[in-house]
Amino acid sequence: MKNKDVIIGIVIGLIASVIGLTLSLLFFGTGDSIGNSLDIAIAQDVLTKLVSIGALLNLGAFFLFLNTNKESRAKGVLIATVVVALITIIIRFT
């Protein structure tokens, strides 16, 4: 049961990161659409900053799971946050 909860937490963490990236592209993007804003962010080398801002939604999911005593799901969200951080570092320095 705990492994299932950790996987659910990872999925929720990754979905929250994608939603956060989409929202940050909508708020801070300069393009006409999300795709255009993504292209501009890549060209201007600010994609990693937007991904980092987007990962802030994981904080809400993490603390929600902690407050509802679902520590295994919170662990999954934390794992997803670390994965997103590693991907961001790889993108940034390549």
N, C-alpha and C positions, 0 to 999 in steps of 0.2 A: 504493500500500500504506500509506503514512503517513497519508493522509486517512482511510482505513478505520480505522486504529488510533486516530486522534484521535476519530472518531465513537464507536467502542467505548468509549473512555475517558469521553466525555461521558455516554453512556448509563449506564455503571457509576457515575459520579459522581452522577447524578441519582437512580438507584435507591438508592445508599447514603444519600443525603440523605433520601429518603422512608422508608427503613427506620429511619434514625436518628431522624426525627421521630416515627415510630410507637413506637419504643422509649422515647423521652423522654416521650411521652404516657402510655405504660404505667407508667413509673417515677414520673413527677412529676404526672401527671394526677389529679384528684380525683373524676372521674366514674366511673360504673359501667361504661362501655364506652369504646372509643376515640372514637366519634362524640360521646358526651356530654362526654368530656374535651376534645375539640376545641372544642365549643361553649362550654364554661366558659373555656377558654384565650382564645378570641376575646373573650368578654364581659369578662374580667379584664385584657385587653390584655397578655397574656404570650405570645401566639403567636410573635412574632418571637424571643423568647428561647428558646423550645423549638425553633424552626427552626435557630437558631444552634447549639444544643447538638446537634441532629440532624446538622448538617453536619460534626461532628467525625469521623464515620466515614470521611469523604473523606480524612482524614489517613492512615488505614491503607491505603486503596487507593492513594493517591499514593505513599507510601513503598514499598509492595509492588511497584508498577510500576517505581520507580526502582531498587530492589535487583535486579530481574530484567532490567535493561537494556531496558525497554520505555518509553523516554522519550516516544514519541508518545502512548501511552495515558495516561501521567502528565500530559502536557500537556492531554489531554481532561478528565481529572479536575479539573485546575486551572481550566479554562474552566467546567466545571459548577459549581465552587465559587464562582467569580466571579458566575455567573448567579444562583445561589441567594442570594448576598450582595446583589446588586442588587434582586432581588425582595423580600428581607427589608427593605431600606431603603425601597423603594416602599411596602410594606405599613405600615411603621412610621410614615411621615410623611404618610400620607393619611388 
